[in-house]
Amino acid sequence: MGTEADAAAVDLLRSQIPFQIDGEFVLPPRDVRVVLVDLCNGFCTVGAGNLVEIVKEEAG
């Protein structure tokens, strides 16, 4: 289904990013980009992570 370049890219990611494989991961026959799952907070947790914009609350 994928190319050798795709397999090489996945192998590179596996060597650089520590992640846990829970089972067989089969991609559907469409384009899928990077999917990140936060094991502590869950998938796509709103307001979590180091990319969250820090907003100061105004005293009112």
GIMOPE-V895689 format. One record per pair of residues at least 12 apart in sequence whose ideal C-beta (glycine too) atoms are under 10 Angstrom apart, sorted by the first residue. I is the first residue (numbers start at 1). GAP is how many residues later the second one is. Records with the same first field share a line. If there is no record, write none. Layout:
I=GAP, GAP
This chain:
1=25, 26, 27, 28
2=25
6=21
10=15
13=21
17=17, 19
19=17, 18, 20
20=17, 19
22=15
36=13
